[in-house]
């Protein structure tokens, strides 16, 4: 790769930083984000609870696992 190609790629990969705001504006944004994070956590917890309530199924009789003494049916 040529030096000019490397320089052009590094210039385009600069990170955009968020704007600088007052503490009051930041606090409003932070509280909004916190409430959205809490709602997401509640939804994830409800989904996890629903998954745990699913009935268990029996494994296939042809299912085999490897162990120290060889392959065994479970």
PyMOL Python script that loads the backbone (N, CA, C, O; Angstrom):
from pymol import cmd

cmd.read_pdbstr("""\
ATOM      1  N   UNK A   1       0.852  -1.177   0.000  1.00  0.00           N
ATOM      2  CA  UNK A   1       0.000   0.000   0.000  1.00  0.00           C
ATOM      3  C   UNK A   1       0.892   1.233   0.000  1.00  0.00           C
ATOM      4  O   UNK A   1       1.890   1.297   0.717  1.00  0.00           O
ATOM      5  N   UNK A   2       0.521   2.187  -0.799  1.00  0.00           N
ATOM      6  CA  UNK A   2       1.317   3.400  -0.916  1.00  0.00           C
ATOM      7  C   UNK A   2       1.017   4.344   0.233  1.00  0.00           C
ATOM      8  O   UNK A   2      -0.048   4.284   0.848  1.00  0.00           O
ATOM      9  N   UNK A   3       1.963   5.207   0.508  1.00  0.00           N
ATOM     10  CA  UNK A   3       1.826   6.158   1.611  1.00  0.00           C
ATOM     11  C   UNK A   3       0.621   7.065   1.411  1.00  0.00           C
ATOM     12  O   UNK A   3      -0.092   7.351   2.372  1.00  0.00           O
ATOM     13  N   UNK A   4       0.377   7.518   0.204  1.00  0.00           N
ATOM     14  CA  UNK A   4      -0.763   8.406  -0.056  1.00  0.00           C
ATOM     15  C   UNK A   4      -2.080   7.692   0.216  1.00  0.00           C
ATOM     16  O   UNK A   4      -3.004   8.307   0.747  1.00  0.00           O
ATOM     17  N   UNK A   5      -2.193   6.422  -0.129  1.00  0.00           N
ATOM     18  CA  UNK A   5      -3.404   5.663   0.142  1.00  0.00           C
ATOM     19  C   UNK A   5      -3.624   5.516   1.636  1.00  0.00           C
ATOM     20  O   UNK A   5      -4.754   5.624   2.113  1.00  0.00           O
ATOM     21  N   UNK A   6      -2.544   5.267   2.383  1.00  0.00           N
ATOM     22  CA  UNK A   6      -2.652   5.127   3.827  1.00  0.00           C
ATOM     23  C   UNK A   6      -3.099   6.425   4.468  1.00  0.00           C
ATOM     24  O   UNK A   6      -3.946   6.409   5.362  1.00  0.00           O
ATOM     25  N   UNK A   7      -2.556   7.538   4.037  1.00  0.00           N
ATOM     26  CA  UNK A   7      -2.914   8.833   4.611  1.00  0.00           C
ATOM     27  C   UNK A   7      -4.371   9.163   4.338  1.00  0.00           C
ATOM     28  O   UNK A   7      -5.054   9.679   5.222  1.00  0.00           O
ATOM     29  N   UNK A   8      -4.865   8.881   3.143  1.00  0.00           N
ATOM     30  CA  UNK A   8      -6.257   9.199   2.828  1.00  0.00           C
ATOM     31  C   UNK A   8      -7.210   8.346   3.651  1.00  0.00           C
ATOM     32  O   UNK A   8      -8.279   8.820   4.036  1.00  0.00           O
ATOM     33  N   UNK A   9      -6.848   7.094   3.930  1.00  0.00           N
ATOM     34  CA  UNK A   9      -7.705   6.230   4.732  1.00  0.00           C
ATOM     35  C   UNK A   9      -7.733   6.667   6.192  1.00  0.00           C
ATOM     36  O   UNK A   9      -8.778   6.583   6.837  1.00  0.00           O
ATOM     37  N   UNK A  10      -6.619   7.126   6.719  1.00  0.00           N
ATOM     38  CA  UNK A  10      -6.606   7.555   8.115  1.00  0.00           C
ATOM     39  C   UNK A  10      -7.364   8.859   8.295  1.00  0.00           C
ATOM     40  O   UNK A  10      -7.949   9.083   9.354  1.00  0.00           O
ATOM     41  N   UNK A  11      -7.368   9.706   7.310  1.00  0.00           N
ATOM     42  CA  UNK A  11      -8.098  10.975   7.419  1.00  0.00           C
ATOM     43  C   UNK A  11      -9.604  10.753   7.421  1.00  0.00           C
ATOM     44  O   UNK A  11     -10.331  11.494   8.083  1.00  0.00           O
ATOM     45  N   UNK A  12     -10.084   9.758   6.700  1.00  0.00           N
ATOM     46  CA  UNK A  12     -11.529   9.508   6.637  1.00  0.00           C
ATOM     47  C   UNK A  12     -12.040   8.745   7.849  1.00  0.00           C
ATOM     48  O   UNK A  12     -13.252   8.686   8.053  1.00  0.00           O
ATOM     49  N   UNK A  13     -11.165   8.158   8.663  1.00  0.00           N
ATOM     50  CA  UNK A  13     -11.585   7.377   9.813  1.00  0.00           C
ATOM     51  C   UNK A  13     -11.591   8.183  11.110  1.00  0.00           C
ATOM     52  O   UNK A  13     -11.615   7.596  12.192  1.00  0.00           O
ATOM     53  N   UNK A  14     -11.571   9.493  11.028  1.00  0.00           N
ATOM     54  CA  UNK A  14     -11.581  10.296  12.245  1.00  0.00           C
ATOM     55  C   UNK A  14     -12.940  10.148  12.940  1.00  0.00           C
ATOM     56  O   UNK A  14     -13.985  10.115  12.289  1.00  0.00           O
ATOM     57  N   UNK A  15     -12.903  10.061  14.248  1.00  0.00           N
ATOM     58  CA  UNK A  15     -14.104   9.866  15.035  1.00  0.00           C
ATOM     59  C   UNK A  15     -14.846  11.178  15.217  1.00  0.00           C
ATOM     60  O   UNK A  15     -14.252  12.204  15.547  1.00  0.00           O
ATOM     61  N   UNK A  16     -16.143  11.129  14.999  1.00  0.00           N
ATOM     62  CA  UNK A  16     -16.976  12.301  15.274  1.00  0.00           C
ATOM     63  C   UNK A  16     -17.311  12.314  16.762  1.00  0.00           C
ATOM     64  O   UNK A  16     -17.781  11.316  17.309  1.00  0.00           O
ATOM     65  N   UNK A  17     -17.074  13.413  17.392  1.00  0.00           N
ATOM     66  CA  UNK A  17     -17.352  13.542  18.822  1.00  0.00           C
ATOM     67  C   UNK A  17     -18.689  14.238  19.006  1.00  0.00           C
ATOM     68  O   UNK A  17     -19.081  15.056  18.174  1.00  0.00           O
ATOM     69  N   UNK A  18     -19.399  13.922  20.091  1.00  0.00           N
ATOM     70  CA  UNK A  18     -20.655  14.619  20.364  1.00  0.00           C
ATOM     71  C   UNK A  18     -20.388  16.094  20.666  1.00  0.00           C
ATOM     72  O   UNK A  18     -19.292  16.481  21.070  1.00  0.00           O
ATOM     73  N   UNK A  19     -21.411  16.888  20.460  1.00  0.00           N
ATOM     74  CA  UNK A  19     -21.242  18.316  20.708  1.00  0.00           C
ATOM     75  C   UNK A  19     -21.098  18.601  22.203  1.00  0.00           C
ATOM     76  O   UNK A  19     -21.547  17.810  23.032  1.00  0.00           O
ATOM     77  N   UNK A  20     -20.495  19.692  22.536  1.00  0.00           N
ATOM     78  CA  UNK A  20     -20.326  20.116  23.926  1.00  0.00           C
ATOM     79  C   UNK A  20     -21.528  20.985  24.294  1.00  0.00           C
ATOM     80  O   UNK A  20     -21.844  21.954  23.604  1.00  0.00           O
ATOM     81  N   UNK A  21     -22.193  20.621  25.398  1.00  0.00           N
ATOM     82  CA  UNK A  21     -23.379  21.357  25.838  1.00  0.00           C
ATOM     83  C   UNK A  21     -23.227  21.734  27.307  1.00  0.00           C
ATOM     84  O   UNK A  21     -22.280  21.330  27.982  1.00  0.00           O
ATOM     85  N   UNK A  22     -24.179  22.511  27.772  1.00  0.00           N
ATOM     86  CA  UNK A  22     -24.146  22.908  29.182  1.00  0.00           C
ATOM     87  C   UNK A  22     -24.499  21.713  30.059  1.00  0.00           C
ATOM     88  O   UNK A  22     -25.020  20.704  29.583  1.00  0.00           O
ATOM     89  N   UNK A  23     -24.207  21.848  31.336  1.00  0.00           N
ATOM     90  CA  UNK A  23     -24.497  20.766  32.271  1.00  0.00           C
ATOM     91  C   UNK A  23     -25.993  20.483  32.340  1.00  0.00           C
ATOM     92  O   UNK A  23     -26.398  19.327  32.461  1.00  0.00           O
ATOM     93  N   UNK A  24     -26.808  21.517  32.266  1.00  0.00           N
ATOM     94  CA  UNK A  24     -28.262  21.345  32.328  1.00  0.00           C
ATOM     95  C   UNK A  24     -28.766  20.550  31.121  1.00  0.00           C
ATOM     96  O   UNK A  24     -29.595  19.653  31.270  1.00  0.00           O
ATOM     97  N   UNK A  25     -28.267  20.878  29.931  1.00  0.00           N
ATOM     98  CA  UNK A  25     -28.670  20.138  28.731  1.00  0.00           C
ATOM     99  C   UNK A  25     -28.200  18.696  28.803  1.00  0.00           C
ATOM    100  O   UNK A  25     -28.927  17.782  28.415  1.00  0.00           O
ATOM    101  N   UNK A  26     -26.990  18.491  29.298  1.00  0.00           N
ATOM    102  CA  UNK A  26     -26.464  17.145  29.428  1.00  0.00           C
ATOM    103  C   UNK A  26     -27.318  16.328  30.385  1.00  0.00           C
ATOM    104  O   UNK A  26     -27.606  15.159  30.125  1.00  0.00           O
ATOM    105  N   UNK A  27     -27.729  16.954  31.512  1.00  0.00           N
ATOM    106  CA  UNK A  27     -28.525  16.262  32.512  1.00  0.00           C
ATOM    107  C   UNK A  27     -29.875  15.836  31.946  1.00  0.00           C
ATOM    108  O   UNK A  27     -30.342  14.735  32.237  1.00  0.00           O
ATOM    109  N   UNK A  28     -30.507  16.686  31.147  1.00  0.00           N
ATOM    110  CA  UNK A  28     -31.778  16.342  30.514  1.00  0.00           C
ATOM    111  C   UNK A  28     -31.577  15.134  29.591  1.00  0.00           C
ATOM    112  O   UNK A  28     -32.357  14.182  29.627  1.00  0.00           O
ATOM    113  N   UNK A  29     -30.540  15.180  28.779  1.00  0.00           N
ATOM    114  CA  UNK A  29     -30.254  14.065  27.882  1.00  0.00           C
ATOM    115  C   UNK A  29     -29.929  12.789  28.626  1.00  0.00           C
ATOM    116  O   UNK A  29     -30.358  11.707  28.226  1.00  0.00           O
ATOM    117  N   UNK A  30     -29.176  12.905  29.704  1.00  0.00           N
ATOM    118  CA  UNK A  30     -28.795  11.731  30.499  1.00  0.00           C
ATOM    119  C   UNK A  30     -30.011  11.094  31.151  1.00  0.00           C
ATOM    120  O   UNK A  30     -30.131   9.869  31.174  1.00  0.00           O
ATOM    121  N   UNK A  31     -30.928  11.921  31.689  1.00  0.00           N
ATOM    122  CA  UNK A  31     -32.142  11.386  32.317  1.00  0.00           C
ATOM    123  C   UNK A  31     -33.021  10.676  31.283  1.00  0.00           C
ATOM    124  O   UNK A  31     -33.619   9.640  31.577  1.00  0.00           O
ATOM    125  N   UNK A  32     -33.097  11.235  30.077  1.00  0.00           N
ATOM    126  CA  UNK A  32     -33.868  10.596  29.019  1.00  0.00           C
ATOM    127  C   UNK A  32     -33.257   9.247  28.666  1.00  0.00           C
ATOM    128  O   UNK A  32     -33.970   8.250  28.547  1.00  0.00           O
ATOM    129  N   UNK A  33     -31.951   9.216  28.499  1.00  0.00           N
ATOM    130  CA  UNK A  33     -31.272   7.969  28.171  1.00  0.00           C
ATOM    131  C   UNK A  33     -31.437   6.948  29.290  1.00  0.00           C
ATOM    132  O   UNK A  33     -31.643   5.764  29.021  1.00  0.00           O
ATOM    133  N   UNK A  34     -31.350   7.389  30.528  1.00  0.00           N
ATOM    134  CA  UNK A  34     -31.497   6.483  31.662  1.00  0.00           C
ATOM    135  C   UNK A  34     -32.885   5.856  31.684  1.00  0.00           C
ATOM    136  O   UNK A  34     -33.012   4.661  31.953  1.00  0.00           O
ATOM    137  N   UNK A  35     -33.928   6.637  31.406  1.00  0.00           N
ATOM    138  CA  UNK A  35     -35.278   6.080  31.395  1.00  0.00           C
ATOM    139  C   UNK A  35     -35.443   5.079  30.254  1.00  0.00           C
ATOM    140  O   UNK A  35     -36.123   4.065  30.416  1.00  0.00           O
ATOM    141  N   UNK A  36     -34.824   5.354  29.097  1.00  0.00           N
ATOM    142  CA  UNK A  36     -34.874   4.412  27.981  1.00  0.00           C
ATOM    143  C   UNK A  36     -34.118   3.133  28.312  1.00  0.00           C
ATOM    144  O   UNK A  36     -34.550   2.044  27.935  1.00  0.00           O
ATOM    145  N   UNK A  37     -32.979   3.255  29.020  1.00  0.00           N
ATOM    146  CA  UNK A  37     -32.211   2.078  29.425  1.00  0.00           C
ATOM    147  C   UNK A  37     -33.000   1.225  30.411  1.00  0.00           C
ATOM    148  O   UNK A  37     -32.970  -0.003  30.328  1.00  0.00           O
ATOM    149  N   UNK A  38     -33.700   1.860  31.338  1.00  0.00           N
ATOM    150  CA  UNK A  38     -34.496   1.119  32.323  1.00  0.00           C
ATOM    151  C   UNK A  38     -35.643   0.386  31.639  1.00  0.00           C
ATOM    152  O   UNK A  38     -35.932  -0.761  31.981  1.00  0.00           O
ATOM    153  N   UNK A  39     -36.302   1.031  30.676  1.00  0.00           N
ATOM    154  CA  UNK A  39     -37.389   0.381  29.943  1.00  0.00           C
ATOM    155  C   UNK A  39     -36.855  -0.811  29.161  1.00  0.00           C
ATOM    156  O   UNK A  39     -37.492  -1.863  29.128  1.00  0.00           O
ATOM    157  N   UNK A  40     -35.706  -0.661  28.537  1.00  0.00           N
ATOM    158  CA  UNK A  40     -35.082  -1.768  27.814  1.00  0.00           C
ATOM    159  C   UNK A  40     -34.790  -2.929  28.756  1.00  0.00           C
ATOM    160  O   UNK A  40     -35.026  -4.085  28.406  1.00  0.00           O
ATOM    161  N   UNK A  41     -34.277  -2.628  29.952  1.00  0.00           N
ATOM    162  CA  UNK A  41     -33.969  -3.672  30.930  1.00  0.00           C
ATOM    163  C   UNK A  41     -35.243  -4.407  31.342  1.00  0.00           C
ATOM    164  O   UNK A  41     -35.241  -5.633  31.457  1.00  0.00           O
ATOM    165  N   UNK A  42     -36.329  -3.666  31.565  1.00  0.00           N
ATOM    166  CA  UNK A  42     -37.602  -4.305  31.931  1.00  0.00           C
ATOM    167  C   UNK A  42     -38.085  -5.232  30.817  1.00  0.00           C
ATOM    168  O   UNK A  42     -38.539  -6.345  31.084  1.00  0.00           O
ATOM    169  N   UNK A  43     -37.989  -4.772  29.572  1.00  0.00           N
ATOM    170  CA  UNK A  43     -38.418  -5.605  28.443  1.00  0.00           C
ATOM    171  C   UNK A  43     -37.549  -6.849  28.308  1.00  0.00           C
ATOM    172  O   UNK A  43     -38.055  -7.941  28.049  1.00  0.00           O
ATOM    173  N   UNK A  44     -36.230  -6.681  28.484  1.00  0.00           N
ATOM    174  CA  UNK A  44     -35.325  -7.836  28.410  1.00  0.00           C
ATOM    175  C   UNK A  44     -35.624  -8.828  29.525  1.00  0.00           C
ATOM    176  O   UNK A  44     -35.607 -10.037  29.294  1.00  0.00           O
ATOM    177  N   UNK A  45     -35.897  -8.335  30.735  1.00  0.00           N
ATOM    178  CA  UNK A  45     -36.212  -9.217  31.851  1.00  0.00           C
ATOM    179  C   UNK A  45     -37.515  -9.978  31.597  1.00  0.00           C
ATOM    180  O   UNK A  45     -37.614 -11.163  31.914  1.00  0.00           O
ATOM    181  N   UNK A  46     -38.517  -9.296  31.024  1.00  0.00           N
ATOM    182  CA  UNK A  46     -39.788  -9.957  30.717  1.00  0.00           C
ATOM    183  C   UNK A  46     -39.590 -11.028  29.646  1.00  0.00           C
ATOM    184  O   UNK A  46     -40.165 -12.112  29.743  1.00  0.00           O
ATOM    185  N   UNK A  47     -38.799 -10.740  28.648  1.00  0.00           N
ATOM    186  CA  UNK A  47     -38.519 -11.724  27.605  1.00  0.00           C
ATOM    187  C   UNK A  47     -37.769 -12.929  28.176  1.00  0.00           C
ATOM    188  O   UNK A  47     -38.066 -14.071  27.825  1.00  0.00           O
ATOM    189  N   UNK A  48     -36.815 -12.678  29.040  1.00  0.00           N
ATOM    190  CA  UNK A  48     -36.062 -13.773  29.667  1.00  0.00           C
ATOM    191  C   UNK A  48     -36.978 -14.640  30.525  1.00  0.00           C
ATOM    192  O   UNK A  48     -36.853 -15.865  30.529  1.00  0.00           O
ATOM    193  N   UNK A  49     -37.899 -14.005  31.251  1.00  0.00           N
ATOM    194  CA  UNK A  49     -38.847 -14.759  32.080  1.00  0.00           C
ATOM    195  C   UNK A  49     -39.742 -15.625  31.204  1.00  0.00           C
ATOM    196  O   UNK A  49     -40.018 -16.776  31.543  1.00  0.00           O
ATOM    197  N   UNK A  50     -40.197 -15.082  30.083  1.00  0.00           N
ATOM    198  CA  UNK A  50     -41.033 -15.859  29.170  1.00  0.00           C
ATOM    199  C   UNK A  50     -40.264 -17.053  28.610  1.00  0.00           C
ATOM    200  O   UNK A  50     -40.830 -18.137  28.463  1.00  0.00           O
ATOM    201  N   UNK A  51     -38.989 -16.869  28.298  1.00  0.00           N
ATOM    202  CA  UNK A  51     -38.169 -17.958  27.794  1.00  0.00           C
ATOM    203  C   UNK A  51     -38.020 -19.050  28.845  1.00  0.00           C
ATOM    204  O   UNK A  51     -38.057 -20.236  28.519  1.00  0.00           O
ATOM    205  N   UNK A  52     -37.850 -18.654  30.111  1.00  0.00           N
ATOM    206  CA  UNK A  52     -37.702 -19.647  31.177  1.00  0.00           C
ATOM    207  C   UNK A  52     -38.991 -20.425  31.409  1.00  0.00           C
ATOM    208  O   UNK A  52     -38.945 -21.545  31.917  1.00  0.00           O
ATOM    209  N   UNK A  53     -40.148 -19.853  31.047  1.00  0.00           N
ATOM    210  CA  UNK A  53     -41.435 -20.515  31.247  1.00  0.00           C
ATOM    211  C   UNK A  53     -41.777 -21.495  30.114  1.00  0.00           C
ATOM    212  O   UNK A  53     -42.741 -22.252  30.226  1.00  0.00           O
ATOM    213  N   UNK A  54     -41.011 -21.486  29.048  1.00  0.00           N
ATOM    214  CA  UNK A  54     -41.267 -22.433  27.967  1.00  0.00           C
ATOM    215  C   UNK A  54     -41.146 -23.855  28.496  1.00  0.00           C
ATOM    216  O   UNK A  54     -40.277 -24.142  29.320  1.00  0.00           O
ATOM    217  N   UNK A  55     -42.019 -24.747  28.022  1.00  0.00           N
ATOM    218  CA  UNK A  55     -41.898 -26.132  28.472  1.00  0.00           C
ATOM    219  C   UNK A  55     -40.620 -26.762  27.928  1.00  0.00           C
ATOM    220  O   UNK A  55     -40.135 -26.395  26.858  1.00  0.00           O
ATOM    221  N   UNK A  56     -40.093 -27.703  28.676  1.00  0.00           N
ATOM    222  CA  UNK A  56     -38.883 -28.391  28.248  1.00  0.00           C
ATOM    223  C   UNK A  56     -39.271 -29.509  27.297  1.00  0.00           C
ATOM    224  O   UNK A  56     -40.301 -30.161  27.473  1.00  0.00           O
ATOM    225  N   UNK A  57     -38.456 -29.721  26.307  1.00  0.00           N
ATOM    226  CA  UNK A  57     -38.704 -30.806  25.367  1.00  0.00           C
ATOM    227  C   UNK A  57     -37.740 -31.946  25.609  1.00  0.00           C
ATOM    228  O   UNK A  57     -36.644 -31.759  26.137  1.00  0.00           O
ATOM    229  N   UNK A  58     -38.170 -33.126  25.212  1.00  0.00           N
ATOM    230  CA  UNK A  58     -37.297 -34.286  25.327  1.00  0.00           C
ATOM    231  C   UNK A  58     -36.290 -34.246  24.204  1.00  0.00           C
ATOM    232  O   UNK A  58     -36.590 -33.787  23.102  1.00  0.00           O
ATOM    233  N   UNK A  59     -35.118 -34.718  24.480  1.00  0.00           N
ATOM    234  CA  UNK A  59     -34.093 -34.789  23.453  1.00  0.00           C
ATOM    235  C   UNK A  59     -34.385 -35.915  22.470  1.00  0.00           C
ATOM    236  O   UNK A  59     -35.138 -36.838  22.779  1.00  0.00           O
ATOM    237  N   UNK A  60     -33.810 -35.839  21.327  1.00  0.00           N
ATOM    238  CA  UNK A  60     -33.966 -36.890  20.316  1.00  0.00           C
ATOM    239  C   UNK A  60     -33.276 -38.157  20.812  1.00  0.00           C
ATOM    240  O   UNK A  60     -32.171 -38.083  21.350  1.00  0.00           O
ATOM    241  N   UNK A  61     -33.911 -39.322  20.641  1.00  0.00           N
ATOM    242  CA  UNK A  61     -33.260 -40.556  21.105  1.00  0.00           C
ATOM    243  C   UNK A  61     -31.976 -40.861  20.339  1.00  0.00           C
ATOM    244  O   UNK A  61     -31.113 -41.588  20.831  1.00  0.00           O
ATOM    245  N   UNK A  62     -31.853 -40.306  19.138  1.00  0.00           N
ATOM    246  CA  UNK A  62     -30.655 -40.574  18.343  1.00  0.00           C
ATOM    247  C   UNK A  62     -29.521 -39.609  18.687  1.00  0.00           C
ATOM    248  O   UNK A  62     -28.446 -39.685  18.091  1.00  0.00           O
ATOM    249  N   UNK A  63     -29.743 -38.721  19.624  1.00  0.00           N
ATOM    250  CA  UNK A  63     -28.728 -37.730  19.976  1.00  0.00           C
ATOM    251  C   UNK A  63     -27.603 -38.392  20.757  1.00  0.00           C
ATOM    252  O   UNK A  63     -27.845 -39.160  21.688  1.00  0.00           O
ATOM    253  N   UNK A  64     -26.376 -38.087  20.368  1.00  0.00           N
ATOM    254  CA  UNK A  64     -25.221 -38.686  21.025  1.00  0.00           C
ATOM    255  C   UNK A  64     -24.243 -37.587  21.415  1.00  0.00           C
ATOM    256  O   UNK A  64     -24.151 -36.550  20.759  1.00  0.00           O
ATOM    257  N   UNK A  65     -23.527 -37.833  22.480  1.00  0.00           N
ATOM    258  CA  UNK A  65     -22.490 -36.908  22.932  1.00  0.00           C
ATOM    259  C   UNK A  65     -21.190 -37.692  23.094  1.00  0.00           C
ATOM    260  O   UNK A  65     -21.190 -38.898  23.341  1.00  0.00           O
ATOM    261  N   UNK A  66     -20.089 -36.967  22.947  1.00  0.00           N
ATOM    262  CA  UNK A  66     -18.785 -37.599  23.152  1.00  0.00           C
ATOM    263  C   UNK A  66     -18.355 -37.413  24.600  1.00  0.00           C
ATOM    264  O   UNK A  66     -18.558 -36.345  25.178  1.00  0.00           O
ATOM    265  N   UNK A  67     -17.784 -38.410  25.166  1.00  0.00           N
ATOM    266  CA  UNK A  67     -17.250 -38.318  26.524  1.00  0.00           C
ATOM    267  C   UNK A  67     -15.936 -39.080  26.575  1.00  0.00           C
ATOM    268  O   UNK A  67     -15.450 -39.544  25.543  1.00  0.00           O
ATOM    269  N   UNK A  68     -15.366 -39.214  27.741  1.00  0.00           N
ATOM    270  CA  UNK A  68     -14.055 -39.875  27.883  1.00  0.00           C
ATOM    271  C   UNK A  68     -14.093 -41.347  27.469  1.00  0.00           C
ATOM    272  O   UNK A  68     -13.093 -41.876  26.983  1.00  0.00           O
ATOM    273  N   UNK A  69     -15.234 -42.010  27.657  1.00  0.00           N
ATOM    274  CA  UNK A  69     -15.318 -43.433  27.323  1.00  0.00           C
ATOM    275  C   UNK A  69     -15.856 -43.669  25.921  1.00  0.00           C
ATOM    276  O   UNK A  69     -16.090 -44.818  25.546  1.00  0.00           O
ATOM    277  N   UNK A  70     -16.059 -42.626  25.140  1.00  0.00           N
ATOM    278  CA  UNK A  70     -16.562 -42.768  23.768  1.00  0.00           C
ATOM    279  C   UNK A  70     -17.889 -42.051  23.604  1.00  0.00           C
ATOM    280  O   UNK A  70     -18.302 -41.301  24.489  1.00  0.00           O
ATOM    281  N   UNK A  71     -18.558 -42.271  22.488  1.00  0.00           N
ATOM    282  CA  UNK A  71     -19.849 -41.653  22.195  1.00  0.00           C
ATOM    283  C   UNK A  71     -20.948 -42.394  22.952  1.00  0.00           C
ATOM    284  O   UNK A  71     -20.938 -43.622  23.029  1.00  0.00           O
ATOM    285  N   UNK A  72     -21.894 -41.639  23.510  1.00  0.00           N
ATOM    286  CA  UNK A  72     -23.000 -42.241  24.249  1.00  0.00           C
ATOM    287  C   UNK A  72     -24.296 -41.560  23.858  1.00  0.00           C
ATOM    288  O   UNK A  72     -24.307 -40.373  23.535  1.00  0.00           O
ATOM    289  N   UNK A  73     -25.377 -42.303  23.888  1.00  0.00           N
ATOM    290  CA  UNK A  73     -26.705 -41.732  23.643  1.00  0.00           C
ATOM    291  C   UNK A  73     -27.185 -41.056  24.932  1.00  0.00           C
ATOM    292  O   UNK A  73     -26.931 -41.534  26.038  1.00  0.00           O
ATOM    293  N   UNK A  74     -27.869 -39.956  24.761  1.00  0.00           N
ATOM    294  CA  UNK A  74     -28.447 -39.305  25.963  1.00  0.00           C
ATOM    295  C   UNK A  74     -29.948 -39.289  25.874  1.00  0.00           C
ATOM    296  O   UNK A  74     -30.615 -38.789  26.780  1.00  0.00           O
TER     297      UNK A  74
END
""", "prot")
cmd.dss("prot")
cmd.show_as("cartoon", "prot")
cmd.util.cbc("prot")
cmd.orient("prot")
